[in-house]
Amino acid sequence: MPDVGQPLKPQEAKALIRAILEDGGVRWGDHALKELAKDDLEMSDAVNVLRGGVVRDPEWENGEWRYHVETPRICVVVAFRSETVLRVVTAWRKQR
């Protein structure tokens, strides 16, 4: 299992995201839910991005490594709470 306290390579983060979506827990931050609603997006849209999007190099922000997962239209930012739990920090529609 990767050490989520350290920055993961994008391909490691992608594999962990997929494993968590399959068997773990996804937590939705209040900010993420507000931003999804603001851009007329559903939680299922964000999950689809997490399944199929491109994971970018992590950024250290607010005491945690955050990963941008993107498709051409949507970006979802996640942080790992553990090897089995991730938190959706925010999301937005890049274009309509």
N, CA, C and O atoms as a GROMACS GRO file, in nm:
protein
  384
    1MET      N    1   0.083  -0.120   0.000
    1MET     CA    2   0.000   0.000   0.000
    1MET      C    3   0.088   0.125   0.000
    1MET      O    4   0.189   0.131   0.070
    2PRO      N    5   0.048   0.223  -0.077
    2PRO     CA    6   0.125   0.348  -0.079
    2PRO      C    7   0.107   0.426   0.052
    2PRO      O    8   0.006   0.413   0.120
    3ASP      N    9   0.206   0.505   0.084
    3ASP     CA   10   0.200   0.593   0.201
    3ASP      C   11   0.135   0.723   0.159
    3ASP      O   12   0.197   0.805   0.091
    4VAL      N   13   0.010   0.743   0.198
    4VAL     CA   14  -0.064   0.861   0.152
    4VAL      C   15  -0.017   0.990   0.218
    4VAL      O   16  -0.060   1.099   0.180
    5GLY      N   17   0.071   0.979   0.317
    5GLY     CA   18   0.131   1.098   0.378
    5GLY      C   19   0.242   1.156   0.293
    5GLY      O   20   0.289   1.267   0.318
    6GLN      N   21   0.283   1.083   0.192
    6GLN     CA   22   0.387   1.128   0.098
    6GLN      C   23   0.321   1.153  -0.037
    6GLN      O   24   0.216   1.095  -0.067
    7PRO      N   25   0.382   1.238  -0.120
    7PRO     CA   26   0.323   1.260  -0.253
    7PRO      C   27   0.332   1.132  -0.338
    7PRO      O   28   0.437   1.068  -0.345
    8LEU      N   29   0.222   1.098  -0.400
    8LEU     CA   30   0.218   0.981  -0.487
    8LEU      C   31   0.240   1.025  -0.632
    8LEU      O   32   0.204   1.135  -0.671
    9LYS      N   33   0.299   0.937  -0.708
    9LYS     CA   34   0.308   0.962  -0.852
    9LYS      C   35   0.166   0.954  -0.908
    9LYS      O   36   0.082   0.882  -0.855
   10PRO      N   37   0.139   1.029  -1.017
   10PRO     CA   38   0.002   1.027  -1.071
   10PRO      C   39  -0.053   0.887  -1.096
   10PRO      O   40  -0.170   0.861  -1.068
   11GLN      N   41   0.030   0.796  -1.148
   11GLN     CA   42  -0.023   0.661  -1.176
   11GLN      C   43  -0.053   0.585  -1.046
   11GLN      O   44  -0.144   0.503  -1.043
   12GLU      N   45   0.024   0.611  -0.939
   12GLU     CA   46  -0.006   0.549  -0.808
   12GLU      C   47  -0.136   0.606  -0.751
   12GLU      O   48  -0.219   0.531  -0.699
   13ALA      N   49  -0.152   0.738  -0.762
   13ALA     CA   50  -0.274   0.801  -0.713
   13ALA      C   51  -0.395   0.750  -0.790
   13ALA      O   52  -0.500   0.724  -0.731
   14LYS      N   53  -0.381   0.735  -0.922
   14LYS     CA   54  -0.492   0.686  -1.005
   14LYS      C   55  -0.533   0.545  -0.960
   14LYS      O   56  -0.652   0.517  -0.945
   15ALA      N   57  -0.435   0.458  -0.937
   15ALA     CA   58  -0.465   0.320  -0.894
   15ALA      C   59  -0.534   0.321  -0.757
   15ALA      O   60  -0.627   0.244  -0.734
   16LEU      N   61  -0.487   0.407  -0.667
   16LEU     CA   62  -0.547   0.414  -0.534
   16LEU      C   63  -0.689   0.470  -0.541
   16LEU      O   64  -0.779   0.420  -0.473
   17ILE      N   65  -0.710   0.572  -0.622
   17ILE     CA   66  -0.846   0.629  -0.641
   17ILE      C   67  -0.940   0.520  -0.689
   17ILE      O   68  -1.050   0.505  -0.636
   18ARG      N   69  -0.898   0.444  -0.790
   18ARG     CA   70  -0.983   0.337  -0.844
   18ARG      C   71  -1.013   0.232  -0.738
   18ARG      O   72  -1.126   0.184  -0.727
   19ALA      N   73  -0.911   0.194  -0.659
   19ALA     CA   74  -0.931   0.094  -0.554
   19ALA      C   75  -1.030   0.146  -0.449
   19ALA      O   76  -1.116   0.071  -0.402
   20ILE      N   77  -1.016   0.273  -0.411
   20ILE     CA   78  -1.107   0.331  -0.311
   20ILE      C   79  -1.248   0.340  -0.367
   20ILE      O   80  -1.344   0.313  -0.294
   21LEU      N   81  -1.263   0.377  -0.493
   21LEU     CA   82  -1.397   0.382  -0.552
   21LEU      C   83  -1.462   0.244  -0.552
   21LEU      O   84  -1.583   0.231  -0.536
   22GLU      N   85  -1.380   0.142  -0.569
   22GLU     CA   86  -1.430   0.004  -0.574
   22GLU      C   87  -1.466  -0.048  -0.435
   22GLU      O   88  -1.573  -0.106  -0.416
   23ASP      N   89  -1.377  -0.028  -0.338
   23ASP     CA   90  -1.392  -0.096  -0.209
   23ASP      C   91  -1.386  -0.005  -0.086
   23ASP      O   92  -1.410  -0.051   0.025
   24GLY      N   93  -1.354   0.121  -0.105
   24GLY     CA   94  -1.331   0.208   0.009
   24GLY      C   95  -1.443   0.307   0.031
   24GLY      O   96  -1.558   0.282  -0.002
   25GLY      N   97  -1.404   0.420   0.088
   25GLY     CA   98  -1.501   0.523   0.121
   25GLY      C   99  -1.467   0.655   0.057
   25GLY      O  100  -1.351   0.697   0.056
   26VAL      N  101  -1.568   0.720   0.003
   26VAL     CA  102  -1.551   0.854  -0.053
   26VAL      C  103  -1.626   0.951   0.037
   26VAL      O  104  -1.745   0.933   0.063
   27ARG      N  105  -1.556   1.052   0.085
   27ARG     CA  106  -1.617   1.156   0.169
   27ARG      C  107  -1.633   1.281   0.084
   27ARG      O  108  -1.546   1.314   0.003
   28TRP      N  109  -1.742   1.350   0.102
   28TRP     CA  110  -1.772   1.470   0.025
   28TRP      C  111  -1.766   1.591   0.116
   28TRP      O  112  -1.849   1.604   0.206
   29GLY      N  113  -1.670   1.678   0.094
   29GLY     CA  114  -1.661   1.800   0.173
   29GLY      C  115  -1.776   1.894   0.140
   29GLY      O  116  -1.828   1.892   0.028
   30ASP      N  117  -1.815   1.977   0.236
   30ASP     CA  118  -1.923   2.074   0.212
   30ASP      C  119  -1.890   2.164   0.094
   30ASP      O  120  -1.977   2.194   0.012
   31HIS      N  121  -1.764   2.208   0.086
   31HIS     CA  122  -1.724   2.296  -0.024
   31HIS      C  123  -1.743   2.225  -0.158
   31HIS      O  124  -1.793   2.284  -0.254
   32ALA      N  125  -1.705   2.099  -0.164
   32ALA     CA  126  -1.719   2.022  -0.289
   32ALA      C  127  -1.866   2.014  -0.331
   32ALA      O  128  -1.899   2.033  -0.448
   33LEU      N  129  -1.953   1.986  -0.235
   33LEU     CA  130  -2.095   1.974  -0.267
   33LEU      C  131  -2.152   2.107  -0.316
   33LEU      O  132  -2.233   2.109  -0.409
   34LYS      N  133  -2.110   2.217  -0.254
   34LYS     CA  134  -2.157   2.349  -0.298
   34LYS      C  135  -2.108   2.380  -0.439
   34LYS      O  136  -2.184   2.429  -0.522
   35GLU      N  137  -1.981   2.350  -0.466
   35GLU     CA  138  -1.925   2.379  -0.598
   35GLU      C  139  -1.987   2.292  -0.707
   35GLU      O  140  -2.011   2.339  -0.818
   36LEU      N  141  -2.014   2.166  -0.675
   36LEU     CA  142  -2.083   2.080  -0.772
   36LEU      C  143  -2.219   2.139  -0.807
   36LEU      O  144  -2.254   2.150  -0.924
   37ALA      N  145  -2.294   2.177  -0.705
   37ALA     CA  146  -2.428   2.232  -0.727
   37ALA      C  147  -2.421   2.362  -0.807
   37ALA      O  148  -2.503   2.386  -0.896
   38LYS      N  149  -2.323   2.445  -0.776
   38LYS     CA  150  -2.308   2.573  -0.844
   38LYS      C  151  -2.286   2.554  -0.994
   38LYS      O  152  -2.334   2.634  -1.075
   39ASP      N  153  -2.213   2.448  -1.030
   39ASP     CA  154  -2.185   2.422  -1.172
   39ASP      C  155  -2.280   2.320  -1.232
   39ASP      O  156  -2.254   2.265  -1.339
   40ASP      N  157  -2.392   2.294  -1.162
   40ASP     CA  158  -2.494   2.202  -1.212
   40ASP      C  159  -2.436   2.063  -1.238
   40ASP      O  160  -2.464   2.001  -1.341
   41LEU      N  161  -2.354   2.015  -1.145
   41LEU     CA  162  -2.292   1.883  -1.153
   41LEU      C  163  -2.346   1.795  -1.041
   41LEU      O  164  -2.386   1.844  -0.936
   42GLU      N  165  -2.346   1.666  -1.064
   42GLU     CA  166  -2.389   1.567  -0.966
   42GLU      C  167  -2.267   1.495  -0.908
   42GLU      O  168  -2.158   1.501  -0.964
   43MET      N  169  -2.287   1.428  -0.795
   43MET     CA  170  -2.180   1.346  -0.739
   43MET      C  171  -2.136   1.240  -0.839
   43MET      O  172  -2.018   1.206  -0.847
   44SER      N  173  -2.231   1.188  -0.916
   44SER     CA  174  -2.197   1.085  -1.015
   44SER      C  175  -2.103   1.141  -1.123
   44SER      O  176  -2.018   1.069  -1.174
   45ASP      N  177  -2.118   1.269  -1.158
   45ASP     CA  178  -2.025   1.332  -1.253
   45ASP      C  179  -1.884   1.331  -1.197
   45ASP      O  180  -1.788   1.298  -1.268
   46ALA      N  181  -1.871   1.366  -1.070
   46ALA     CA  182  -1.739   1.368  -1.006
   46ALA      C  183  -1.680   1.228  -1.000
   46ALA      O  184  -1.561   1.210  -1.025
   47VAL      N  185  -1.761   1.129  -0.966
   47VAL     CA  186  -1.712   0.991  -0.960
   47VAL      C  187  -1.665   0.946  -1.098
   47VAL      O  188  -1.562   0.879  -1.109
   48ASN      N  189  -1.739   0.981  -1.202
   48ASN     CA  190  -1.697   0.945  -1.338
   48ASN      C  191  -1.563   1.008  -1.373
   48ASN      O  192  -1.480   0.944  -1.438
   49VAL      N  193  -1.541   1.131  -1.331
   49VAL     CA  194  -1.411   1.196  -1.354
   49VAL      C  195  -1.302   1.120  -1.279
   49VAL      O  196  -1.195   1.095  -1.334
   50LEU      N  197  -1.329   1.083  -1.155
   50LEU     CA  198  -1.230   1.009  -1.077
   50LEU      C  199  -1.198   0.875  -1.141
   50LEU      O  200  -1.084   0.829  -1.135
   51ARG      N  201  -1.298   0.811  -1.201
   51ARG     CA  202  -1.274   0.682  -1.267
   51ARG      C  203  -1.192   0.698  -1.395
   51ARG      O  204  -1.101   0.619  -1.421
   52GLY      N  205  -1.224   0.800  -1.474
   52GLY     CA  206  -1.166   0.806  -1.608
   52GLY      C  207  -1.073   0.922  -1.637
   52GLY      O  208  -1.015   0.928  -1.745
   53GLY      N  209  -1.059   1.014  -1.542
   53GLY     CA  210  -0.980   1.134  -1.568
   53GLY      C  211  -0.830   1.113  -1.555
   53GLY      O  212  -0.783   1.007  -1.514
   54VAL      N  213  -0.758   1.217  -1.591
   54VAL     CA  214  -0.612   1.218  -1.582
   54VAL      C  215  -0.573   1.279  -1.448
   54VAL      O  216  -0.620   1.386  -1.411
   55VAL      N  217  -0.487   1.209  -1.374
   55VAL     CA  218  -0.440   1.259  -1.244
   55VAL      C  219  -0.314   1.341  -1.267
   55VAL      O  220  -0.220   1.295  -1.332
   56ARG      N  221  -0.312   1.461  -1.213
   56ARG     CA  222  -0.197   1.552  -1.224
   56ARG      C  223  -0.104   1.531  -1.103
   56ARG      O  224  -0.141   1.466  -1.006
   57ASP      N  225   0.016   1.587  -1.112
   57ASP     CA  226   0.110   1.582  -0.999
   57ASP      C  227   0.045   1.648  -0.877
   57ASP      O  228  -0.028   1.745  -0.891
   58PRO      N  229   0.072   1.594  -0.759
   58PRO     CA  230   0.008   1.648  -0.639
   58PRO      C  231   0.061   1.786  -0.601
   58PRO      O  232   0.172   1.824  -0.636
   59GLU      N  233  -0.023   1.858  -0.528
   59GLU     CA  234   0.014   1.988  -0.473
   59GLU      C  235  -0.009   1.983  -0.323
   59GLU      O  236  -0.109   1.928  -0.276
   60TRP      N  237   0.084   2.041  -0.247
   60TRP     CA  238   0.070   2.049  -0.102
   60TRP      C  239  -0.012   2.172  -0.068
   60TRP      O  240   0.027   2.284  -0.100
   61GLU      N  241  -0.127   2.151  -0.006
   61GLU     CA  242  -0.213   2.264   0.028
   61GLU      C  243  -0.290   2.233   0.156
   61GLU      O  244  -0.345   2.125   0.172
   62ASN      N  245  -0.293   2.329   0.247
   62ASN     CA  246  -0.364   2.316   0.374
   62ASN      C  247  -0.328   2.187   0.448
   62ASN      O  248  -0.415   2.120   0.504
   63GLY      N  249  -0.199   2.154   0.447
   63GLY     CA  250  -0.152   2.041   0.526
   63GLY      C  251  -0.178   1.904   0.468
   63GLY      O  252  -0.171   1.804   0.540
   64GLU      N  253  -0.209   1.897   0.338
   64GLU     CA  254  -0.233   1.766   0.276
   64GLU      C  255  -0.195   1.770   0.129
   64GLU      O  256  -0.194   1.876   0.066
   65TRP      N  257  -0.165   1.653   0.075
   65TRP     CA  258  -0.140   1.640  -0.068
   65TRP      C  259  -0.273   1.632  -0.140
   65TRP      O  260  -0.358   1.550  -0.107
   66ARG      N  261  -0.289   1.719  -0.238
   66ARG     CA  262  -0.414   1.722  -0.315
   66ARG      C  263  -0.384   1.687  -0.460
   66ARG      O  264  -0.281   1.725  -0.516
   67TYR      N  265  -0.478   1.614  -0.518
   67TYR     CA  266  -0.462   1.564  -0.654
   67TYR      C  267  -0.575   1.615  -0.742
   67TYR      O  268  -0.693   1.595  -0.711
   68HIS      N  269  -0.538   1.682  -0.852
   68HIS     CA  270  -0.637   1.726  -0.950
   68HIS      C  271  -0.659   1.611  -1.047
   68HIS      O  272  -0.564   1.558  -1.104
   69VAL      N  273  -0.784   1.573  -1.065
   69VAL     CA  274  -0.821   1.470  -1.161
   69VAL      C  275  -0.909   1.540  -1.265
   69VAL      O  276  -1.010   1.600  -1.230
   70GLU      N  277  -0.867   1.532  -1.392
   70GLU     CA  278  -0.932   1.614  -1.494
   70GLU      C  279  -0.978   1.536  -1.616
   70GLU      O  280  -0.916   1.437  -1.657
   71THR      N  281  -1.088   1.584  -1.671
   71THR     CA  282  -1.130   1.548  -1.806
   71THR      C  283  -1.130   1.682  -1.881
   71THR      O  284  -1.106   1.786  -1.820
   72PRO      N  285  -1.158   1.680  -2.010
   72PRO     CA  286  -1.161   1.810  -2.080
   72PRO      C  287  -1.265   1.908  -2.025
   72PRO      O  288  -1.251   2.029  -2.043
   73ARG      N  289  -1.369   1.857  -1.957
   73ARG     CA  290  -1.477   1.945  -1.911
   73ARG      C  291  -1.484   1.969  -1.761
   73ARG      O  292  -1.538   2.071  -1.718
   74ILE      N  293  -1.430   1.877  -1.681
   74ILE     CA  294  -1.449   1.884  -1.536
   74ILE      C  295  -1.316   1.856  -1.465
   74ILE      O  296  -1.236   1.775  -1.510
   75CYS      N  297  -1.296   1.926  -1.352
   75CYS     CA  298  -1.182   1.898  -1.264
   75CYS      C  299  -1.235   1.866  -1.125
   75CYS      O  300  -1.323   1.934  -1.074
   76VAL      N  301  -1.180   1.760  -1.066
   76VAL     CA  302  -1.215   1.719  -0.930
   76VAL      C  303  -1.085   1.713  -0.850
   76VAL      O  304  -0.987   1.655  -0.897
   77VAL      N  305  -1.085   1.772  -0.732
   77VAL     CA  306  -0.966   1.771  -0.646
   77VAL      C  307  -0.994   1.680  -0.527
   77VAL      O  308  -1.096   1.693  -0.459
   78VAL      N  309  -0.901   1.586  -0.504
   78VAL     CA  310  -0.918   1.491  -0.393
   78VAL      C  311  -0.794   1.492  -0.304
   78VAL      O  312  -0.685   1.531  -0.345
   79ALA      N  313  -0.815   1.447  -0.180
   79ALA     CA  314  -0.706   1.424  -0.085
   79ALA      C  315  -0.733   1.288  -0.021
   79ALA      O  316  -0.848   1.253   0.006
   80PHE      N  317  -0.627   1.214   0.001
   80PHE     CA  318  -0.642   1.082   0.064
   80PHE      C  319  -0.641   1.098   0.216
   80PHE      O  320  -0.552   1.161   0.272
   81ARG      N  321  -0.740   1.039   0.281
   81ARG     CA  322  -0.746   1.036   0.427
   81ARG      C  323  -0.669   0.916   0.479
   81ARG      O  324  -0.608   0.921   0.586
   82SER      N  325  -0.672   0.808   0.402
   82SER     CA  326  -0.601   0.685   0.435
   82SER      C  327  -0.590   0.605   0.306
   82SER      O  328  -0.621   0.655   0.198
   83GLU      N  329  -0.544   0.483   0.317
   83GLU     CA  330  -0.535   0.398   0.198
   83GLU      C  331  -0.672   0.350   0.152
   83GLU      O  332  -0.684   0.292   0.044
   84THR      N  333  -0.776   0.374   0.233
   84THR     CA  334  -0.910   0.327   0.196
   84THR      C  335  -1.015   0.437   0.192
   84THR      O  336  -1.132   0.410   0.163
   85VAL      N  337  -0.974   0.560   0.221
   85VAL     CA  338  -1.071   0.671   0.223
   85VAL      C  339  -1.011   0.791   0.151
   85VAL      O  340  -0.898   0.831   0.177
   86LEU      N  341  -1.090   0.848   0.060
   86LEU     CA  342  -1.050   0.975  -0.001
   86LEU      C  343  -1.159   1.078   0.022
   86LEU      O  344  -1.276   1.044   0.040
   87ARG      N  345  -1.118   1.203   0.020
   87ARG     CA  346  -1.212   1.314   0.038
   87ARG      C  347  -1.212   1.397  -0.089
   87ARG      O  348  -1.107   1.435  -0.140
   88VAL      N  349  -1.331   1.426  -0.138
   88VAL     CA  350  -1.344   1.518  -0.251
   88VAL      C  351  -1.341   1.658  -0.192
   88VAL      O  352  -1.429   1.697  -0.115
   89VAL      N  353  -1.238   1.735  -0.230
   89VAL     CA  354  -1.217   1.869  -0.174
   89VAL      C  355  -1.303   1.970  -0.248
   89VAL      O  356  -1.372   2.050  -0.185
   90THR      N  357  -1.298   1.966  -0.381
   90THR     CA  358  -1.376   2.058  -0.463
   90THR      C  359  -1.386   2.002  -0.604
   90THR      O  360  -1.318   1.904  -0.638
   91ALA      N  361  -1.470   2.064  -0.683
   91ALA     CA  362  -1.486   2.026  -0.822
   91ALA      C  363  -1.544   2.144  -0.897
   91ALA      O  364  -1.613   2.229  -0.840
   92TRP      N  365  -1.517   2.149  -1.026
   92TRP     CA  366  -1.576   2.255  -1.107
   92TRP      C  367  -1.582   2.212  -1.252
   92TRP      O  368  -1.509   2.124  -1.298
   93ARG      N  369  -1.672   2.279  -1.324
   93ARG     CA  370  -1.686   2.258  -1.467
   93ARG      C  371  -1.591   2.353  -1.536
   93ARG      O  372  -1.599   2.474  -1.516
   94LYS      N  373  -1.501   2.300  -1.619
   94LYS     CA  374  -1.403   2.382  -1.688
   94LYS      C  375  -1.463   2.455  -1.807
   94LYS      O  376  -1.425   2.567  -1.840
   95GLN      N  377  -1.560   2.389  -1.872
   95GLN     CA  378  -1.630   2.450  -1.985
   95GLN      C  379  -1.765   2.386  -2.000
   95GLN      O  380  -1.789   2.276  -1.951
   96ARG      N  381  -1.854   2.455  -2.069
   96ARG     CA  382  -1.988   2.400  -2.092
   96ARG      C  383  -2.001   2.356  -2.236
   96ARG      O  384  -2.106   2.307  -2.276
   0.00000   0.00000   0.00000
